[in-house]
């Protein structure tokens, strides 16, 4: 009934996705490029921005027949979208809705989404969940922090969510009393799957342990996390508390559902619906195994085409295939946003984990956030407990300087909690300075806990139901 009311085609798309994941790499490429050859001419014919762009480049959309031909086109950036929003809308789009990103790295990005993209995103999530034996009928609890979503919890939505077996819990409200109420509700209503921010779910798991609750009795099949970097200690506490696998997801409300982890551990790209490139700072496409910025062409965005969209995320394509046997290619890593990296005084770019490990070795630190204001100046917010020693400030400064190979200043602020970003996400490291041009993006440090544990903001919750 909901599919009919919203005009979505989720289950038809899901049926196609379930078949194409096993079709083989050559068959997958044929499908991808066939869809590309239909997608580009429509964009040029009906989207003013792309009509003008192809005319200025003297390109015929019908001549771009292969995924590598996309390299003839310039990138779509957030600034381009802000300057050309209405001109990027397809004249034949029909009903579309205006969406925005969470704005965790600055001003939110406004853009249009239509039924095609929404149906594709929901189907991609359903396919990924099916890998763990989860069905749409399994009751779900989602721990999310989207203000748009949370402001719409009216009686009609509550009634609909009860029928569909999903319950949204606010990631903004994670006090001890509220978390106790969340656990009570999960036990009372039943829960077979959990979706949301890994930081919030891990916090709920720690609270359940303090209350000596056995969440394994719920029979949760899998916990699906997204929107934040998935640290190994979060994965561990979530998996142990619920007694089930933790599946990582990567994507964005702007770029779409890009990749999801399977039970064998592979981060599979939704390559039957989109094309992923990895580029360096000069925009040159990098081969598999090399780290750079993730660029997405989403073939299910006819209403507002996302063609060679620079996500601002750093990652690498895998050189091999997954042992699960699926044809879908793999992301080897998603290392976070560009602003999750530190720029050393000598110009080196360092993964944020380099400083995160320093903070995790300091006794008495319950939570923290590191903000790089200048190459030699950091602000550190700390939530401390009784084991914290005031001399730790000197230890932090010394350890930061050792890691960065140069003296740096560290200003420490203490508070009772670390305020999440506007969208409810937790970020341990934020850099407010730009890296030097031409410097390669690094992989996580050698003591990083998992090869592809990273994930960006897959803000797809708003239209998942």
C-alpha positions in Angstrom: 0.0 0.0 0.0 2.8 2.4 0.9 4.6 1.6 -2.4 1.4 2.5 -4.3 0.8 5.7 -2.3 4.4 7.0 -2.7 4.8 5.8 -6.3 7.9 3.8 -5.5 9.2 0.7 -7.3 11.4 -0.6 -4.4 10.5 -4.3 -4.8 10.9 -4.4 -8.5 14.3 -2.8 -8.1 15.1 -5.2 -5.3 14.3 -8.2 -7.6 16.7 -6.8 -10.2 19.4 -6.3 -7.6 19.1 -9.8 -6.2 19.8 -11.2 -9.7 22.6 -8.9 -10.7 24.7 -9.5 -7.6 25.5 -13.0 -9.0 25.8 -12.2 -12.7 29.6 -12.1 -12.9 31.9 -9.1 -13.4 31.6 -9.0 -17.2 27.8 -9.2 -17.0 27.7 -6.5 -14.3 29.8 -4.2 -16.5 27.4 -4.7 -19.4 24.4 -3.8 -17.3 26.2 -0.8 -15.8 27.2 0.6 -19.1 23.8 0.0 -20.7 22.2 2.0 -18.0 24.9 4.7 -18.4 24.1 5.0 -22.1 20.4 5.6 -21.2 21.2 7.9 -18.3 23.5 10.5 -19.9 21.3 11.4 -23.0 18.3 12.0 -20.8 20.4 14.3 -18.5 21.6 16.3 -21.5 18.2 16.5 -23.1 16.3 17.6 -20.0 18.7 19.1 -17.4 19.7 22.7 -18.3 23.0 22.4 -16.5 24.1 19.3 -18.4 22.7 20.6 -21.7 25.0 23.7 -21.4 27.9 21.6 -20.2 27.9 19.1 -23.0 27.4 21.9 -25.5 30.4 23.9 -24.1 32.5 20.7 -24.3 31.2 19.9 -27.8 30.4 16.4 -26.6 27.6 14.1 -27.8 26.1 12.2 -24.8 25.6 9.2 -27.1 29.4 9.0 -27.6 30.0 8.2 -23.9 29.4 4.5 -23.9 31.7 3.2 -21.3 32.4 4.0 -17.6 35.9 5.2 -18.4 34.4 7.8 -20.8 33.1 9.7 -17.8 36.6 11.0 -17.4 35.9 13.4 -20.2 33.5 15.3 -17.9 34.3 17.7 -15.1 33.4 16.8 -11.5 30.1 17.8 -9.8 31.0 19.5 -6.6 29.0 20.9 -3.7 29.8 24.4 -4.8 28.5 23.6 -8.3 25.3 22.3 -6.8 24.8 25.3 -4.6 25.3 27.7 -7.6 23.1 25.6 -10.0 20.5 23.9 -7.9 17.4 24.7 -10.0 19.3 24.2 -13.3 20.3 20.7 -12.2 16.7 19.6 -11.9 15.3 17.5 -14.7 12.4 19.3 -16.5 10.5 16.0 -16.7 11.2 15.0 -13.1 7.6 15.3 -11.8 7.3 15.3 -8.1 10.6 15.7 -6.3 11.5 16.6 -2.7 14.2 18.9 -1.5 16.7 17.2 0.8 19.9 18.3 2.6 23.0 16.7 4.0 23.6 16.9 7.8 26.2 19.6 7.3 28.7 17.9 9.7 31.6 19.6 7.9 30.0 23.0 7.2 26.9 24.3 5.6 24.3 21.7 4.6 23.9 20.9 1.0 20.5 21.2 -0.6 19.5 19.0 -3.5 16.5 17.2 -5.1 15.6 13.6 -4.8 12.9 11.7 -6.7 11.2 8.4 -6.6 13.8 6.6 -8.7 16.7 7.4 -6.2 14.6 6.7 -3.1 13.4 3.3 -4.5 17.0 2.4 -5.4 18.3 3.3 -1.9 15.7 1.4 -0.1 16.2 -1.7 -2.3 19.9 -1.5 -1.8 19.5 -1.5 1.9 17.0 -4.4 1.7 19.4 -6.5 -0.4 22.3 -5.8 2.1 20.1 -6.8 5.0 19.0 -10.0 3.2 22.6 -11.1 3.2 22.2 -11.6 7.0 18.8 -13.3 6.8 16.9 -10.1 7.6 13.6 -9.5 5.9 11.4 -6.4 5.7 9.0 -8.0 8.2 11.6 -8.2 11.0 11.0 -5.6 13.7 13.6 -2.9 13.7 14.9 -0.2 16.1 16.7 2.7 14.5 18.9 4.9 16.7 19.2 8.1 14.6 19.7 11.8 15.0 18.1 13.5 12.0 16.2 16.5 13.2 13.9 16.3 10.2 13.0 12.8 10.9 12.5 13.3 14.6 10.3 16.3 14.1 7.8 14.3 12.1 6.8 11.8 14.7 3.1 12.5 14.5 0.3 10.0 15.1 0.2 9.0 11.4 3.9 8.2 11.3 3.7 6.4 14.6 0.8 4.3 13.3 2.6 3.5 10.0 5.9 2.6 11.8 4.0 0.2 14.0 2.5 -1.6 11.0 5.9 -1.7 9.3 7.6 -2.9 12.5 10.1 -0.1 12.9 10.7 2.2 15.8 12.9 5.4 15.7 14.8 6.3 18.8 16.5 9.7 19.2 20.3 9.6 19.2 20.1 13.1 20.7 18.5 11.7 23.9 21.0 9.3 25.4 20.8 10.0 29.1 20.8 7.0 31.5 17.1 7.3 32.1 16.3 7.5 28.4 18.5 4.6 27.5 16.8 2.5 30.2 13.5 3.3 28.6 14.9 2.4 25.1 16.0 -1.0 26.5 12.6 -1.6 28.1 10.8 -0.8 24.8 13.1 -3.1 22.8 12.4 -6.0 25.2 8.7 -5.3 25.3 8.1 -4.8 21.5 10.7 -7.3 20.2 13.7 -6.6 18.0 15.3 -8.5 15.2 17.5 -5.8 13.6 19.1 -2.6 14.8 20.1 0.3 12.6 21.9 3.6 13.3 25.1 5.4 14.5 27.7 3.0 15.9 28.6 5.5 18.7 25.0 5.7 19.9 24.4 1.9 19.7 27.7 1.2 21.5 26.7 3.6 24.2 23.4 1.8 24.6 25.2 -1.5 24.8 27.5 -0.2 27.6 24.4 0.9 29.5 22.8 -2.5 29.0 25.9 -4.1 30.5 25.8 -1.8 33.5 22.1 -2.8 34.0 23.1 -6.5 33.6 20.6 -6.9 30.7 21.2 -9.8 28.3 20.3 -8.4 24.9 21.3 -11.6 23.2 17.9 -12.9 24.3 16.2 -10.5 21.8 17.4 -12.6 18.9 18.8 -9.7 16.8 20.0 -11.1 13.5 22.4 -8.2 12.7 23.2 -4.6 13.7 23.6 -2.3 10.7 25.7 0.8 11.4 26.5 3.8 9.3 27.2 7.6 9.3 30.4 7.4 11.4 33.8 5.8 11.3 33.3 2.3 12.8 36.0 1.7 15.3 36.9 -1.8 16.3 36.1 -1.3 19.9 32.6 -0.2 18.9 32.2 -3.2 16.6 33.3 -5.5 19.4 31.0 -4.2 22.2 28.0 -4.1 19.8 28.6 -7.6 18.5 29.2 -9.1 22.0 26.2 -7.4 23.6 23.6 -8.3 20.9 25.3 -11.6 20.1 25.2 -11.0 16.3 27.2 -9.7 13.4 27.7 -5.9 12.9 27.5 -4.8 9.3 29.0 -1.6 8.1 27.4 0.7 5.5 28.8 3.6 3.5 27.0 6.2 1.5 25.2 9.5 1.8 21.9 11.2 1.4 23.6 13.0 -1.5 25.6 10.2 -3.2 23.2 7.3 -2.4 23.8 3.9 -1.0 27.4 3.2 -2.2 28.5 0.1 -0.4 27.6 -2.4 2.4 29.4 -5.1 4.2 28.5 -8.8 3.6 28.8 -11.6 6.2 32.3 -12.5 4.7 33.5 -9.0 5.5 33.6 -7.5 2.0 32.4 -3.9 1.5 30.4 -4.4 -1.7 29.8 -1.5 -4.0 26.2 -1.1 -5.4 27.8 -1.2 -8.8 24.6 -2.3 -10.6 23.2 1.1 -9.9 26.3 3.4 -9.7 29.9 3.9 -10.7 32.7 4.7 -8.3 36.0 6.3 -9.1 39.0 7.1 -6.8 40.8 10.3 -7.8 43.9 12.2 -6.5 44.0 15.9 -5.6 44.6 16.8 -9.3 41.5 14.8 -10.3 43.3 12.0 -11.9 41.7 8.5 -11.6 43.7 6.2 -9.4 43.9 2.4 -9.9 42.6 -0.1 -7.3 44.6 -0.2 -4.1 45.5 3.5 -4.2 43.9 5.9 -1.7 42.1 9.0 -2.9 38.8 10.9 -2.9 35.7 8.8 -3.7 33.7 10.1 -6.7 30.2 8.7 -7.5 28.0 8.6 -10.6 24.6 7.5 -9.4 22.7 6.0 -12.3 19.4 6.2 -10.4 19.3 10.0 -10.2 17.4 11.1 -13.3 15.4 13.7 -11.4 18.7 15.5 -10.5 21.7 13.7 -12.0 24.8 13.1 -9.8 27.5 12.6 -12.4 31.1 12.4 -11.1 30.1 13.8 -7.7 33.0 14.5 -5.4 31.9 13.1 -2.0 34.7 14.6 0.1 35.4 11.1 1.5 38.8 9.2 1.3 39.0 5.6 0.4 40.4 2.9 -2.0 39.0 0.3 -4.3 40.0 -3.3 -3.6 42.2 -5.3 -6.0 40.6 -8.7 -5.3 37.1 -10.2 -5.0 35.1 -11.3 -2.0 35.0 -14.9 -0.8 31.2 -14.7 -0.7 31.1 -15.1 -4.5 29.1 -11.9 -5.3 30.0 -10.1 -8.5 29.7 -6.7 -6.8 33.2 -5.1 -6.6 34.7 -4.0 -3.3 35.8 -0.9 -1.4 39.0 -1.9 0.3 38.7 1.0 2.7 36.7 4.1 3.6 39.0 6.2 5.7 36.6 9.0 6.5 36.2 12.6 5.3 39.1 14.8 4.3 38.5 16.8 7.4 39.0 13.6 9.5 42.7 13.8 8.6 45.4 15.8 10.3 47.9 18.0 8.5 51.4 17.8 10.2 53.5 21.0 10.4 55.8 19.6 7.6 52.8 19.1 5.3 52.3 15.4 5.7 48.6 14.2 5.8 48.0 11.9 8.7 45.0 9.7 9.4 43.0 10.9 12.5 43.6 7.6 14.1 47.2 8.7 14.7 46.0 11.1 17.4 42.9 9.0 18.5 45.2 6.3 19.7 47.0 8.8 21.9 43.8 9.8 23.6 42.7 6.2 24.1 45.9 5.5 26.0 45.2 8.3 28.6 43.7 7.0 31.8 40.5 8.6 32.9 39.3 9.9 29.5 35.7 8.8 28.9 35.1 10.8 25.7 37.0 13.3 23.6 37.2 15.4 20.4 40.3 16.8 18.8 40.0 19.9 16.6 43.0 21.1 14.6 42.8 24.9 14.4 46.3 25.4 12.8 49.1 23.1 11.8 50.7 23.5 15.3 47.6 24.2 17.4 45.0 21.8 18.6 41.9 22.1 20.9 41.0 18.9 22.8 37.6 18.5 24.5 37.7 15.8 27.3 35.1 14.1 29.4 37.0 12.8 32.4 36.4 10.5 35.4 38.0 10.1 38.8 41.1 8.3 37.3 42.1 11.3 35.3 45.4 13.0 36.3 45.8 16.7 35.6 49.4 15.9 34.4 47.7 14.2 31.4 47.7 17.6 29.6 51.4 17.5 29.3 51.4 13.9 28.3 48.9 14.7 25.5 51.0 17.6 24.3 54.2 15.5 24.3 52.5 12.6 22.5 50.9 14.8 19.8 54.3 16.5 19.2 56.0 13.0 18.9 53.4 11.8 16.4 53.5 15.0 14.4 57.4 15.2 14.6 57.2 18.9 15.6 56.3 20.9 18.7 52.6 21.7 18.9 50.3 23.6 21.3 47.4 21.8 22.9 44.5 23.6 24.7 42.4 21.3 26.8 38.7 22.0 27.7 36.8 19.8 30.1 33.1 19.2 29.9 30.4 16.8 31.1 29.7 15.6 27.5 30.8 15.9 23.9 28.2 17.7 21.9 27.5 15.8 18.7 27.3 17.5 15.3 24.0 19.0 14.1 23.0 15.7 12.6 23.7 13.7 15.8 27.0 12.1 14.6 30.1 11.7 16.7 33.4 12.8 15.2 36.6 12.3 17.2 38.9 14.3 14.9 38.1 17.5 12.9 40.7 19.5 11.0 39.9 23.1 10.0 43.0 23.5 7.7 43.5 22.4 4.1 46.2 20.0 3.1 48.9 21.1 0.7 48.1 20.4 -3.0 49.6 17.3 -4.5 50.1 15.4 -1.2 48.8 11.8 -1.3 46.2 10.6 1.1 47.5 8.0 3.5 46.1 4.7 4.6 45.2 4.3 8.3 48.3 3.8 10.5 49.7 0.4 10.9 48.0 -0.2 14.2 44.6 0.6 12.7 42.1 -2.0 13.8 40.3 -3.1 10.6 40.9 -2.6 6.9 37.6 -1.2 5.9 36.1 -0.2 9.1 35.5 3.4 7.9 32.1 4.8 6.9 30.8 8.2 6.1 27.4 9.6 6.6 24.9 7.3 5.0 22.0 9.6 5.9 19.4 7.4 4.2 17.1 7.0 7.2 14.6 9.7 6.2 13.2 7.7 3.3 14.0 4.1 4.3 10.4 3.4 5.2 
